[in-house]
Amino acid sequence: MADAVATGQGSVTGVDVQRERLAACRNLLQKYASNKVRLFLGDGCTFAEGPASWMLKPMPTVPEACSHAGDTTEPTPKRARPSERELLRRKEDARLVRNLPRKDRHHACGNMFFCSPDLRAAREAYLREQDAQDEAQTANPPVQATDQLYDKVLVDAECTHDGSIKHLTKFDRWGWSTFEQRFFDPTRISQLETLQRGLLQNGFRRLREGGTLVYSTCSFSHRQNEDIVQWLLDHEPGAQLLSCKGMAAFPAAAFHPLATADVLKFSPVATATSGLFVARFTKQPFDPAPQPPSCNV
């Protein structure tokens, strides 16, 4: 994804509640010098940060007055002293960074666990320009609601991993006596379903109209896959299930009505791979049905 937006105007935002997974992702991004990427340590069910596109949009500069009327000489650029607002912002950024483990602080920026150097510079430039406009009482264009939504959302949800061969082989070390507890414990399954519904619904609500959302797990469980998909369709009137691209090349296992229609299910039997479930959505415009007029007699 980072490679796909490297030469365009887009950016990539990632969120995970596990610091270790974010750190592994950060290391890969640094290894391959990926740009336009932010990572947040937080709960995907409540994540509400908009995309970084506002950092990348050029803002109109505030004109500087010449020292003498009619003087067309370019003013000598001077390094302005930080404004009071900028100093307060730096203090707040430092406070947020201190909440992270010491080894993660160097790469953090404000409330971001990681921010690629280009976005970090763009953020600073944007905020300084915004401060200058505010001081000059220049009207800033209002942030539109659509600017806070994403074009594409990937919800790679936490699951029981029962379809992942790599995870299953770990039981040779963990002991197969724990298999049933990890994969079939009713309390754990119920908690996972609640988490999956929350992740998918919040991801869908962060999606703009006409955008694309992909929901995926590495589980064979209908309760974690098709049932979660159906739950979203039942609870979000604007949700529409789309056919996954490349379905002809990867026939889905026909274990469920949805599996033969629009979703993909990879398995050792059907596709000679580990288990993987993929569903693709878009968001359609939705207007609540008008209420019938009241009849007063």
C-alpha positions as a Markdown table, in Angstrom:
| # | Residue | x | y | z |
|---|---|---|---|---|
| 1 | Met | 0.0 | 0.0 | 0.0 |
| 2 | Ala | 2.8 | 2.4 | 0.8 |
| 3 | Asp | 4.4 | 1.7 | -2.6 |
| 4 | Ala | 1.0 | 2.4 | -4.3 |
| 5 | Val | 0.8 | 5.9 | -2.9 |
| 6 | Ala | 4.5 | 6.8 | -3.1 |
| 7 | Thr | 4.2 | 8.8 | -6.3 |
| 8 | Gly | 0.6 | 10.1 | -5.9 |
| 9 | Gln | -1.2 | 12.4 | -3.5 |
| 10 | Gly | -2.5 | 9.8 | -1.1 |
| 11 | Ser | -1.2 | 8.5 | 2.2 |
| 12 | Val | -1.4 | 5.3 | 4.3 |
| 13 | Thr | -2.7 | 5.3 | 7.9 |
| 14 | Gly | -2.4 | 2.2 | 10.1 |
| 15 | Val | -3.8 | 1.5 | 13.6 |
| 16 | Asp | -3.3 | -1.4 | 15.9 |
| 17 | Val | -3.8 | -2.0 | 19.6 |
| 18 | Gln | -0.6 | -4.2 | 19.9 |
| 19 | Arg | 2.6 | -2.2 | 20.2 |
| 20 | Glu | 4.7 | -5.2 | 19.0 |
| 21 | Arg | 2.8 | -5.5 | 15.7 |
| 22 | Leu | 3.2 | -1.8 | 15.1 |
| 23 | Ala | 6.9 | -1.9 | 15.8 |
| 24 | Ala | 7.4 | -4.8 | 13.3 |
| 25 | Cys | 5.5 | -2.7 | 10.7 |
| 26 | Arg | 7.5 | 0.4 | 11.5 |
| 27 | Asn | 10.8 | -1.6 | 11.0 |
| 28 | Leu | 9.7 | -2.7 | 7.6 |
| 29 | Leu | 8.7 | 0.8 | 6.6 |
| 30 | Gln | 12.1 | 2.1 | 7.7 |
| 31 | Lys | 13.9 | -0.7 | 5.9 |
| 32 | Tyr | 12.3 | 0.1 | 2.6 |
| 33 | Ala | 12.2 | 3.9 | 3.2 |
| 34 | Ser | 8.5 | 4.1 | 2.7 |
| 35 | Asn | 6.9 | 7.5 | 2.5 |
| 36 | Lys | 3.5 | 9.0 | 3.3 |
| 37 | Val | 2.8 | 6.5 | 6.1 |
| 38 | Arg | 1.5 | 7.1 | 9.7 |
| 39 | Leu | 1.0 | 4.4 | 12.4 |
| 40 | Phe | -1.2 | 4.9 | 15.5 |
| 41 | Leu | -1.2 | 2.8 | 18.7 |
| 42 | Gly | -4.9 | 2.6 | 19.5 |
| 43 | Asp | -8.2 | 0.7 | 19.4 |
| 44 | Gly | -9.5 | 0.2 | 15.9 |
| 45 | Cys | -13.0 | 0.1 | 17.2 |
| 46 | Thr | -12.9 | 3.8 | 18.2 |
| 47 | Phe | -10.2 | 5.2 | 15.9 |
| 48 | Ala | -11.3 | 8.5 | 14.5 |
| 49 | Glu | -8.3 | 10.2 | 12.9 |
| 50 | Gly | -8.8 | 11.4 | 9.4 |
| 51 | Pro | -6.4 | 10.8 | 6.6 |
| 52 | Ala | -3.2 | 12.7 | 6.3 |
| 53 | Ser | -4.3 | 14.4 | 3.0 |
| 54 | Trp | -4.7 | 17.7 | 4.9 |
| 55 | Met | -1.0 | 17.8 | 5.5 |
| 56 | Leu | -0.2 | 17.4 | 1.8 |
| 57 | Lys | -2.5 | 20.1 | 0.5 |
| 58 | Pro | -0.7 | 23.4 | -0.3 |
| 59 | Met | -2.1 | 26.3 | 1.6 |
| 60 | Pro | -2.2 | 29.8 | 0.3 |
| 61 | Thr | 0.7 | 31.8 | 1.7 |
| 62 | Val | 0.2 | 34.9 | 3.7 |
| 63 | Pro | 1.6 | 37.9 | 1.7 |
| 64 | Glu | 4.4 | 39.8 | 3.4 |
| 65 | Ala | 4.4 | 43.6 | 3.4 |
| 66 | Cys | 7.4 | 45.4 | 1.8 |
| 67 | Ser | 9.3 | 47.7 | 4.1 |
| 68 | His | 8.8 | 50.6 | 1.7 |
| 69 | Ala | 6.0 | 51.4 | -0.6 |
| 70 | Gly | 6.8 | 50.5 | -4.2 |
| 71 | Asp | 9.8 | 48.4 | -3.1 |
| 72 | Thr | 9.8 | 45.3 | -5.2 |
| 73 | Thr | 13.0 | 43.8 | -3.7 |
| 74 | Glu | 12.5 | 40.4 | -2.3 |
| 75 | Pro | 12.6 | 40.5 | 1.5 |
| 76 | Thr | 15.5 | 38.6 | 3.1 |
| 77 | Pro | 14.0 | 35.4 | 4.6 |
| 78 | Lys | 14.4 | 35.3 | 8.3 |
| 79 | Arg | 13.8 | 32.5 | 10.7 |
| 80 | Ala | 10.8 | 33.5 | 12.6 |
| 81 | Arg | 10.7 | 32.8 | 16.3 |
| 82 | Pro | 8.2 | 30.1 | 17.3 |
| 83 | Ser | 4.8 | 31.5 | 18.1 |
| 84 | Glu | 3.2 | 30.8 | 21.4 |
| 85 | Arg | 0.8 | 28.4 | 19.7 |
| 86 | Glu | 3.7 | 26.5 | 18.2 |
| 87 | Leu | 5.5 | 26.3 | 21.6 |
| 88 | Leu | 2.3 | 24.9 | 23.2 |
| 89 | Arg | 1.9 | 22.4 | 20.4 |
| 90 | Arg | 5.5 | 21.2 | 20.8 |
| 91 | Lys | 5.0 | 20.8 | 24.5 |
| 92 | Glu | 1.8 | 18.8 | 23.9 |
| 93 | Asp | 3.6 | 16.6 | 21.3 |
| 94 | Ala | 6.4 | 15.9 | 23.8 |
| 95 | Arg | 3.9 | 15.0 | 26.5 |
| 96 | Leu | 2.2 | 12.4 | 24.2 |
| 97 | Val | 5.5 | 11.0 | 23.1 |
| 98 | Arg | 6.6 | 10.5 | 26.7 |
| 99 | Asn | 3.6 | 8.1 | 27.1 |
| 100 | Leu | 5.4 | 5.6 | 24.9 |
| 101 | Pro | 8.2 | 3.3 | 25.8 |
| 102 | Arg | 11.6 | 5.0 | 25.6 |
| 103 | Lys | 12.7 | 2.9 | 22.6 |
| 104 | Asp | 9.7 | 4.1 | 20.6 |
| 105 | Arg | 9.9 | 7.8 | 21.3 |
| 106 | His | 12.5 | 8.6 | 18.6 |
| 107 | His | 10.2 | 7.7 | 15.8 |
| 108 | Ala | 6.9 | 9.0 | 17.3 |
| 109 | Cys | 5.4 | 12.4 | 16.5 |
| 110 | Gly | 2.6 | 13.8 | 18.7 |
| 111 | Asn | -0.1 | 11.1 | 19.0 |
| 112 | Met | 1.4 | 9.1 | 16.1 |
| 113 | Phe | 3.4 | 6.0 | 17.0 |
| 114 | Phe | 5.3 | 6.5 | 13.7 |
| 115 | Cys | 5.3 | 9.2 | 11.1 |
| 116 | Ser | 7.4 | 8.9 | 7.9 |
| 117 | Pro | 9.9 | 11.8 | 7.6 |
| 118 | Asp | 8.1 | 13.4 | 4.6 |
| 119 | Leu | 4.8 | 13.5 | 6.5 |
| 120 | Arg | 6.5 | 14.8 | 9.6 |
| 121 | Ala | 7.9 | 17.7 | 7.6 |
| 122 | Ala | 4.6 | 18.3 | 5.8 |
| 123 | Arg | 2.8 | 18.4 | 9.2 |
| 124 | Glu | 5.2 | 21.0 | 10.6 |
| 125 | Ala | 5.0 | 23.2 | 7.5 |
| 126 | Tyr | 1.2 | 23.0 | 7.4 |
| 127 | Leu | 0.8 | 23.9 | 11.1 |
| 128 | Arg | 3.2 | 26.8 | 10.8 |
| 129 | Glu | 1.4 | 28.2 | 7.8 |
| 130 | Gln | -1.9 | 27.7 | 9.6 |
| 131 | Asp | -0.6 | 29.6 | 12.6 |
| 132 | Ala | 0.6 | 32.4 | 10.3 |
| 133 | Gln | -2.8 | 32.7 | 8.7 |
| 134 | Asp | -4.5 | 32.8 | 12.0 |
| 135 | Glu | -2.3 | 35.6 | 13.2 |
| 136 | Ala | -3.0 | 37.5 | 10.0 |
| 137 | Gln | -6.7 | 36.8 | 10.5 |
| 138 | Thr | -6.8 | 35.1 | 7.1 |
| 139 | Ala | -9.9 | 32.8 | 6.8 |
| 140 | Asn | -8.9 | 29.2 | 6.4 |
| 141 | Pro | -11.1 | 27.0 | 4.2 |
| 142 | Pro | -13.2 | 24.8 | 6.5 |
| 143 | Val | -12.4 | 21.1 | 6.8 |
| 144 | Gln | -15.0 | 19.2 | 4.9 |
| 145 | Ala | -16.5 | 16.1 | 6.3 |
| 146 | Thr | -15.4 | 14.1 | 3.3 |
| 147 | Asp | -11.8 | 15.1 | 4.0 |
| 148 | Gln | -12.0 | 13.1 | 7.3 |
| 149 | Leu | -12.9 | 9.9 | 5.5 |
| 150 | Tyr | -10.8 | 7.3 | 3.7 |
| 151 | Asp | -10.9 | 6.2 | 0.0 |
| 152 | Lys | -9.8 | 2.6 | 0.9 |
| 153 | Val | -10.0 | 0.8 | 4.3 |
| 154 | Leu | -8.5 | -2.6 | 5.1 |
| 155 | Val | -9.9 | -4.4 | 8.2 |
| 156 | Asp | -7.5 | -7.3 | 8.9 |
| 157 | Ala | -9.4 | -8.4 | 12.0 |
| 158 | Glu | -8.1 | -10.4 | 15.0 |
| 159 | Cys | -9.4 | -13.9 | 14.8 |
| 160 | Thr | -8.7 | -17.5 | 16.0 |
| 161 | His | -6.1 | -18.0 | 13.3 |
| 162 | Asp | -7.4 | -21.6 | 12.8 |
| 163 | Gly | -6.9 | -21.3 | 9.1 |
| 164 | Ser | -3.3 | -20.2 | 9.3 |
| 165 | Ile | -0.9 | -23.1 | 8.8 |
| 166 | Lys | 1.9 | -21.0 | 10.3 |
| 167 | His | 0.0 | -20.5 | 13.5 |
| 168 | Leu | -1.1 | -24.1 | 13.6 |
| 169 | Thr | 2.5 | -25.4 | 13.5 |
| 170 | Lys | 3.2 | -23.4 | 16.6 |
| 171 | Phe | 1.2 | -26.0 | 18.6 |
| 172 | Asp | 4.1 | -28.4 | 18.2 |
| 173 | Arg | 5.9 | -26.0 | 20.7 |
| 174 | Trp | 2.9 | -24.9 | 22.7 |
| 175 | Gly | 1.3 | -28.3 | 23.0 |
| 176 | Trp | -1.8 | -29.5 | 21.3 |
| 177 | Ser | -3.6 | -29.7 | 24.6 |
| 178 | Thr | -4.2 | -26.0 | 24.4 |
| 179 | Phe | -5.7 | -26.1 | 20.9 |
| 180 | Glu | -9.3 | -26.5 | 22.0 |
| 181 | Gln | -8.9 | -23.7 | 24.6 |
| 182 | Arg | -7.5 | -21.3 | 22.0 |
| 183 | Phe | -9.9 | -22.0 | 19.2 |
| 184 | Phe | -13.1 | -23.2 | 20.6 |
| 185 | Asp | -13.5 | -21.5 | 24.0 |
| 186 | Pro | -17.1 | -20.0 | 23.9 |
| 187 | Thr | -16.0 | -16.9 | 25.9 |
| 188 | Arg | -13.1 | -16.2 | 23.6 |
| 189 | Ile | -15.2 | -16.7 | 20.5 |
| 190 | Ser | -17.8 | -14.3 | 21.8 |
| 191 | Gln | -15.2 | -11.7 | 22.6 |
| 192 | Leu | -13.7 | -12.0 | 19.1 |
| 193 | Glu | -17.0 | -11.6 | 17.4 |
| 194 | Thr | -17.7 | -8.4 | 19.4 |
| 195 | Leu | -14.3 | -7.1 | 18.4 |
| 196 | Gln | -14.7 | -8.1 | 14.8 |
| 197 | Arg | -18.0 | -6.3 | 14.5 |
| 198 | Gly | -16.6 | -3.2 | 16.2 |
| 199 | Leu | -13.6 | -3.1 | 13.9 |
| 200 | Leu | -15.6 | -3.6 | 10.7 |
| 201 | Gln | -18.3 | -1.1 | 11.6 |
| 202 | Asn | -15.8 | 1.6 | 12.6 |
| 203 | Gly | -13.8 | 0.9 | 9.5 |
| 204 | Phe | -17.0 | 1.2 | 7.4 |
| 205 | Arg | -17.9 | 4.5 | 9.0 |
| 206 | Arg | -14.5 | 5.9 | 8.3 |
| 207 | Leu | -15.0 | 5.1 | 4.6 |
| 208 | Arg | -16.2 | 7.7 | 2.1 |
| 209 | Glu | -19.1 | 7.1 | -0.2 |
| 210 | Gly | -18.0 | 5.2 | -3.2 |
| 211 | Gly | -14.8 | 3.9 | -1.4 |
| 212 | Thr | -13.8 | 0.3 | -1.0 |
| 213 | Leu | -13.4 | -1.6 | 2.3 |
| 214 | Val | -11.9 | -5.1 | 2.5 |
| 215 | Tyr | -12.6 | -7.3 | 5.5 |
| 216 | Ser | -10.2 | -10.3 | 6.1 |
| 217 | Thr | -9.4 | -13.0 | 8.6 |
| 218 | Cys | -7.3 | -16.2 | 8.6 |
| 219 | Ser | -10.1 | -18.3 | 10.0 |
| 220 | Phe | -12.5 | -20.9 | 8.6 |
| 221 | Ser | -15.2 | -20.0 | 11.1 |
| 222 | His | -18.5 | -18.8 | 9.6 |
| 223 | Arg | -19.2 | -16.9 | 12.8 |
| 224 | Gln | -16.0 | -14.8 | 12.3 |
| 225 | Asn | -16.5 | -14.5 | 8.5 |
| 226 | Glu | -19.8 | -14.7 | 6.7 |
| 227 | Asp | -21.8 | -14.0 | 9.8 |
| 228 | Ile | -19.8 | -10.8 | 10.5 |
| 229 | Val | -20.3 | -9.8 | 6.8 |
| 230 | Gln | -24.0 | -10.3 | 7.1 |
| 231 | Trp | -24.1 | -8.4 | 10.4 |
| 232 | Leu | -22.7 | -5.3 | 8.7 |
| 233 | Leu | -25.1 | -5.6 | 5.8 |
| 234 | Asp | -28.0 | -5.8 | 8.3 |
| 235 | His | -26.8 | -2.8 | 10.5 |
| 236 | Glu | -25.4 | -0.4 | 7.9 |
| 237 | Pro | -27.9 | 0.4 | 5.2 |
| 238 | Gly | -25.3 | 2.0 | 3.0 |
| 239 | Ala | -23.1 | -1.2 | 2.9 |
| 240 | Gln | -23.0 | -3.1 | -0.3 |
| 241 | Leu | -21.1 | -6.3 | -0.8 |
| 242 | Leu | -18.9 | -6.4 | -4.0 |
| 243 | Ser | -17.5 | -9.3 | -5.8 |
| 244 | Cys | -13.8 | -9.9 | -5.1 |
| 245 | Lys | -11.6 | -9.3 | -8.0 |
| 246 | Gly | -9.9 | -12.5 | -9.4 |
| 247 | Met | -12.6 | -14.9 | -8.1 |
| 248 | Ala | -12.4 | -16.9 | -11.3 |
| 249 | Ala | -8.8 | -17.7 | -10.6 |
| 250 | Phe | -9.5 | -18.6 | -6.9 |
| 251 | Pro | -12.6 | -20.7 | -6.6 |
| 252 | Ala | -14.2 | -20.3 | -3.2 |
| 253 | Ala | -15.2 | -23.2 | -1.0 |
| 254 | Ala | -18.9 | -23.6 | -1.1 |
| 255 | Phe | -19.5 | -24.0 | 2.6 |
| 256 | His | -22.0 | -21.1 | 2.9 |
| 257 | Pro | -24.3 | -19.2 | 0.6 |
| 258 | Leu | -22.2 | -16.1 | 0.7 |
| 259 | Ala | -19.1 | -18.1 | -0.2 |
| 260 | Thr | -20.5 | -18.9 | -3.6 |
| 261 | Ala | -21.5 | -15.3 | -4.3 |
| 262 | Asp | -19.2 | -12.5 | -3.5 |
| 263 | Val | -16.6 | -13.5 | -0.9 |
| 264 | Leu | -13.3 | -15.4 | -1.2 |
| 265 | Lys | -12.3 | -18.4 | 1.0 |
| 266 | Phe | -8.9 | -19.8 | 0.5 |
| 267 | Ser | -8.1 | -23.2 | 2.0 |
| 268 | Pro | -5.6 | -26.1 | 1.7 |
| 269 | Val | -8.3 | -28.0 | -0.2 |
| 270 | Ala | -9.7 | -25.3 | -2.5 |
| 271 | Thr | -6.6 | -23.2 | -3.3 |
| 272 | Ala | -3.7 | -25.2 | -1.8 |
| 273 | Thr | -2.9 | -22.3 | 0.6 |
| 274 | Ser | -3.5 | -21.4 | 4.2 |
| 275 | Gly | -7.0 | -20.4 | 5.2 |
| 276 | Leu | -8.0 | -16.8 | 4.3 |
| 277 | Phe | -11.4 | -15.1 | 4.1 |
| 278 | Val | -11.8 | -11.9 | 2.1 |
| 279 | Ala | -15.0 | -9.8 | 1.7 |
| 280 | Arg | -15.2 | -6.5 | -0.2 |
| 281 | Phe | -17.6 | -3.7 | 0.4 |
| 282 | Thr | -18.5 | -0.3 | -0.9 |
| 283 | Lys | -20.5 | 2.5 | 0.7 |
| 284 | Gln | -23.6 | 3.7 | -1.1 |
| 285 | Pro | -25.4 | 7.0 | -0.4 |
| 286 | Phe | -28.1 | 6.4 | 2.1 |
| 287 | Asp | -31.0 | 8.7 | 2.9 |
| 288 | Pro | -33.4 | 7.6 | 5.7 |
| 289 | Ala | -36.9 | 6.9 | 4.4 |
| 290 | Pro | -39.1 | 10.0 | 4.8 |
| 291 | Gln | -41.6 | 9.8 | 7.6 |
| 292 | Pro | -45.2 | 9.8 | 6.5 |
| 293 | Pro | -46.9 | 13.1 | 7.1 |
| 294 | Ser | -48.9 | 13.4 | 10.2 |
| 295 | Cys | -52.6 | 13.7 | 9.8 |
| 296 | Asn | -54.2 | 16.1 | 12.2 |
| 297 | Val | -58.0 | 16.0 | 12.2 |
